[in-house]
Amino acid sequence: RRAEATGRHRPAPVARTAVWVPSVASLYSQVPLRQENAYFSIGERCNANGSKKWRELQEAHDWDGCVTVGRDQLREGSNALDVCTAFVGRNERAEMDEVIRRFTSSVNAPLVIDSTETPVIEAALKLHGGKPIINSINFEDGEGPASDRMVLARKFGAAVVALTIDEVGMARKPEDKLRIAARLVEFACNKYGLPQSDLMIDADVHHRHRGGGRPQAGPVDAGGYSHDPRCLPRYPDRAWPVQHLLRAEPRRPRGAELSLP
């Protein structure tokens, strides 16, 4: 092609190769789900079920204070922020909307939309301009509720946290955790087409008691999406759905969950 002003040939653009990296995103920037020499840390202090300070700010409608809590977690190293506004006597959907609007524009971090109510999750997804994470799906009430959330995940391009819970209840034995994890992969990735890199399986591994004394941390600390090969049996032929999730857990910052996709 010729440039109109000079009549000279315009040089062809340099060929570029796109490199795809599994990520989530805020409105402004993306964060890789796979952190080099670390873990993907989800800050948990924007959760009305786990933070008294957050609950008080939410009850007072101190949304600027809520934004400050989110920003503080980013400064401490969180890669994403879990947001939950559900507690007794509050309008969860209205207050989730208030938080999502402000966090989307004022907090540069991907959000984890945490609710047991699918309409609340859907309303939040409509307001959030980035690529969030839905927390969560499981099979406690069968596949129906999980299907509704998978439809939302595909519609809005969200990643998903999946709990190793089925119709019987929370899996406690390693082989049951692995069986449900494989079912979750089949359900979310094969049935609904979710990229496997966007599925984060929470095996819910807790502290273990050793002897008769105080609880000590087992291979995996409690309360996070952290996984360790010692916590699951070695089944090379059928461990593929979760084997890439399994790594030893580093120490995590206060008020954070862990996620290893």
C-alpha positions as CSV (number, residue, x, y, z in Angstrom):
1,R,0.0,0.0,0.0
2,R,1.1,3.6,-0.6
3,A,0.9,6.3,2.0
4,E,-1.4,9.0,0.7
5,A,0.8,12.0,1.7
6,T,4.1,10.8,0.2
7,G,3.1,8.3,-2.4
8,R,5.7,5.8,-1.0
9,H,5.1,2.2,-0.2
10,R,4.1,1.6,3.5
11,P,6.2,-1.1,5.1
12,A,4.4,-4.3,6.1
13,P,3.8,-4.7,9.8
14,V,6.1,-7.1,11.7
15,A,4.5,-10.5,12.2
16,R,3.6,-11.2,15.8
17,T,2.9,-14.4,17.6
18,A,0.3,-14.3,20.4
19,V,1.0,-16.2,23.6
20,W,-2.0,-17.2,25.5
21,V,-1.7,-17.2,29.3
22,P,-4.5,-18.5,31.6
23,S,-5.6,-15.4,33.5
24,V,-8.4,-13.5,35.2
25,A,-8.7,-9.7,35.0
26,S,-10.0,-6.5,36.6
27,L,-11.4,-3.8,34.3
28,Y,-7.8,-2.5,33.8
29,S,-5.4,-5.4,33.8
30,Q,-5.0,-9.1,33.8
31,V,-3.4,-11.4,36.4
32,P,-2.0,-14.8,35.4
33,L,-3.6,-17.7,37.3
34,R,-0.2,-19.4,37.4
35,Q,2.2,-17.4,39.5
36,E,5.9,-18.1,39.0
37,N,7.4,-19.6,42.2
38,A,4.3,-18.7,44.2
39,Y,0.6,-19.3,44.3
40,F,-2.5,-17.4,43.2
41,S,-3.6,-15.7,46.4
42,I,-7.3,-14.8,47.0
43,G,-7.8,-12.2,49.7
44,E,-10.6,-13.1,52.0
45,R,-11.2,-9.9,54.1
46,C,-14.0,-8.6,51.8
47,N,-16.2,-11.4,53.0
48,A,-19.1,-10.7,55.5
49,N,-18.9,-14.3,56.7
50,G,-15.2,-14.1,57.7
51,S,-14.4,-10.5,58.5
52,K,-16.0,-8.5,61.4
53,K,-14.5,-5.3,60.1
54,W,-16.0,-5.8,56.6
55,R,-19.4,-6.7,58.1
56,E,-19.4,-3.5,60.1
57,L,-18.4,-1.4,57.1
58,Q,-21.1,-3.0,54.9
59,E,-23.8,-2.6,57.6
60,A,-22.9,1.2,57.8
61,H,-22.8,1.4,54.0
62,D,-19.3,2.7,54.3
63,W,-18.4,1.8,50.7
64,D,-15.2,3.9,50.7
65,G,-14.1,2.0,53.7
66,C,-14.8,-1.3,51.8
67,V,-12.7,-0.1,48.9
68,T,-9.8,0.6,51.4
69,V,-10.0,-2.9,52.7
70,G,-9.7,-4.2,49.2
71,R,-6.8,-2.0,48.3
72,D,-5.0,-3.0,51.6
73,Q,-5.1,-6.6,50.6
74,L,-3.6,-5.8,47.2
75,R,-0.7,-4.0,48.9
76,E,-0.2,-7.1,51.0
77,G,0.1,-9.3,47.9
78,S,-3.3,-10.7,47.1
79,N,-3.8,-11.5,43.4
80,A,-7.7,-11.4,43.5
81,L,-10.3,-10.4,46.1
82,D,-13.2,-12.6,47.3
83,V,-16.4,-10.5,47.7
84,C,-19.3,-11.8,49.8
85,T,-22.1,-9.6,51.2
86,A,-24.3,-12.4,52.6
87,F,-25.2,-12.2,56.2
88,V,-28.4,-12.2,58.2
89,G,-30.8,-9.3,57.9
90,R,-29.0,-7.7,54.9
91,N,-30.1,-7.3,51.2
92,E,-27.3,-9.4,49.7
93,R,-28.0,-8.5,46.1
94,A,-28.3,-4.7,46.6
95,E,-25.1,-4.5,48.7
96,M,-23.2,-6.8,46.4
97,D,-24.1,-4.5,43.5
98,E,-22.8,-1.5,45.5
99,V,-19.5,-3.2,46.2
100,I,-19.0,-4.6,42.7
101,R,-19.6,-1.1,41.1
102,R,-17.0,0.5,43.3
103,F,-14.4,-2.3,43.2
104,T,-14.7,-2.6,39.4
105,S,-13.7,1.1,39.0
106,S,-11.6,1.7,42.0
107,V,-9.7,-1.6,42.9
108,N,-7.4,-2.9,40.2
109,A,-7.8,-6.6,41.0
110,P,-9.9,-9.5,39.6
111,L,-12.9,-10.3,41.8
112,V,-14.2,-13.6,43.1
113,I,-18.0,-13.4,43.2
114,D,-18.9,-15.4,46.3
115,S,-22.5,-16.2,46.9
116,T,-24.8,-19.2,47.3
117,E,-27.5,-17.4,45.3
118,T,-27.2,-17.6,41.5
119,P,-29.2,-14.4,40.9
120,V,-26.7,-12.5,43.1
121,I,-23.8,-13.9,41.0
122,E,-25.5,-13.1,37.8
123,A,-26.2,-9.5,38.8
124,A,-22.6,-9.0,39.9
125,L,-21.3,-10.5,36.6
126,K,-23.3,-7.9,34.7
127,L,-21.7,-5.1,36.6
128,H,-18.1,-6.3,36.6
129,G,-16.0,-5.3,33.5
130,G,-13.2,-7.8,34.0
131,K,-12.8,-11.6,34.0
132,P,-13.9,-12.7,37.5
133,I,-14.1,-16.0,39.3
134,I,-17.4,-17.6,40.3
135,N,-17.3,-19.1,43.8
136,S,-18.6,-21.7,43.6
137,I,-20.1,-24.9,42.1
138,N,-20.7,-28.3,43.7
139,F,-23.0,-31.3,43.4
140,E,-24.6,-31.1,46.9
141,D,-28.1,-30.5,45.4
142,G,-27.3,-32.4,42.2
143,E,-26.2,-30.9,38.9
144,G,-29.0,-28.3,38.5
145,P,-27.6,-25.4,40.5
146,A,-24.1,-26.1,39.1
147,S,-25.5,-26.1,35.6
148,D,-27.1,-22.6,36.1
149,R,-23.7,-21.3,37.2
150,M,-21.8,-22.9,34.4
151,V,-24.2,-21.2,31.9
152,L,-23.2,-17.9,33.5
153,A,-19.5,-18.7,33.5
154,R,-19.6,-19.4,29.8
155,K,-21.8,-16.4,29.0
156,F,-19.6,-13.9,30.9
157,G,-16.2,-15.7,30.4
158,A,-15.6,-16.3,34.1
159,A,-13.4,-18.8,35.8
160,V,-15.0,-21.2,38.4
161,V,-14.1,-22.6,41.8
162,A,-15.4,-26.1,42.2
163,L,-15.8,-27.9,45.6
164,T,-15.4,-31.6,46.1
165,I,-18.9,-32.0,47.4
166,D,-21.5,-34.4,45.9
167,E,-25.0,-35.6,46.7
168,V,-23.6,-37.6,49.6
169,G,-21.8,-34.6,51.2
170,M,-18.3,-33.3,51.5
171,A,-15.7,-35.8,50.4
172,R,-13.4,-36.8,53.2
173,K,-11.3,-39.7,51.9
174,P,-8.7,-38.9,49.3
175,E,-10.1,-41.3,46.7
176,D,-13.6,-39.6,47.1
177,K,-12.0,-36.2,46.6
178,L,-10.3,-37.4,43.5
179,R,-13.5,-39.1,42.1
180,I,-15.6,-35.9,42.6
181,A,-12.8,-33.8,41.1
182,A,-12.8,-35.9,38.0
183,R,-16.6,-35.6,37.8
184,L,-16.2,-31.8,38.1
185,V,-13.8,-31.7,35.3
186,E,-16.0,-33.8,33.1
187,F,-19.0,-31.7,34.0
188,A,-17.5,-28.2,33.7
189,C,-14.9,-28.7,30.9
190,N,-16.3,-31.5,28.7
191,K,-20.1,-30.8,29.1
192,Y,-20.0,-27.0,29.2
193,G,-16.7,-26.3,27.5
194,L,-15.0,-24.4,30.3
195,P,-11.3,-24.2,29.6
196,Q,-9.6,-26.5,32.2
197,S,-7.3,-23.7,33.1
198,D,-10.4,-21.7,34.3
199,L,-11.5,-24.5,36.7
200,M,-10.1,-24.3,40.3
201,I,-10.8,-27.3,42.4
202,D,-11.1,-26.8,46.1
203,A,-10.4,-30.1,47.8
204,D,-11.1,-28.6,51.2
205,V,-8.2,-30.3,53.1
206,H,-8.2,-29.3,56.8
207,H,-5.8,-29.4,59.7
208,R,-4.9,-32.8,61.0
209,H,-4.6,-33.9,64.6
210,R,-1.4,-35.6,65.6
211,G,-1.6,-37.5,68.9
212,G,-3.7,-36.0,71.6
213,G,-2.3,-32.4,71.5
214,R,-3.3,-29.3,69.7
215,P,-4.1,-29.5,66.0
216,Q,-1.0,-29.1,63.7
217,A,-1.0,-28.2,60.1
218,G,-1.0,-31.2,57.8
219,P,0.5,-31.3,54.3
220,V,-2.1,-28.6,53.4
221,D,-3.3,-25.8,55.7
222,A,-7.0,-25.3,56.2
223,G,-9.3,-22.9,54.4
224,G,-7.7,-22.5,51.0
225,Y,-7.5,-23.8,47.5
226,S,-4.0,-25.3,48.2
227,H,-3.2,-28.8,47.3
228,D,-0.3,-31.2,48.0
229,P,0.5,-34.6,46.3
230,R,0.6,-36.2,49.8
231,C,-3.1,-35.5,50.2
232,L,-4.3,-37.6,47.3
233,P,-3.5,-41.1,46.2
234,R,-1.2,-41.7,43.2
235,Y,-3.5,-42.9,40.4
236,P,-1.5,-42.0,37.3
237,D,-4.2,-43.3,35.0
238,R,-7.1,-41.2,36.4
239,A,-5.4,-38.4,38.4
240,W,-5.0,-36.2,35.4
241,P,-8.0,-34.0,36.2
242,V,-6.4,-32.6,39.3
243,Q,-2.7,-33.7,39.1
244,H,-1.7,-30.4,37.6
245,L,-3.2,-28.7,40.7
246,L,-1.0,-30.4,43.2
247,R,2.0,-28.5,44.6
248,A,3.4,-28.0,48.1
249,E,1.9,-24.9,49.8
250,P,4.1,-21.9,50.7
251,R,3.1,-19.8,53.7
252,R,0.3,-17.5,52.7
253,P,-0.4,-14.0,53.8
254,R,-3.1,-13.3,56.5
255,G,-6.6,-13.4,55.2
256,A,-5.8,-15.2,51.9
257,E,-7.0,-18.3,50.2
258,L,-4.9,-20.2,47.7
259,S,-5.6,-21.3,44.2
260,L,-3.5,-23.4,41.9
261,P,-5.0,-24.0,38.5
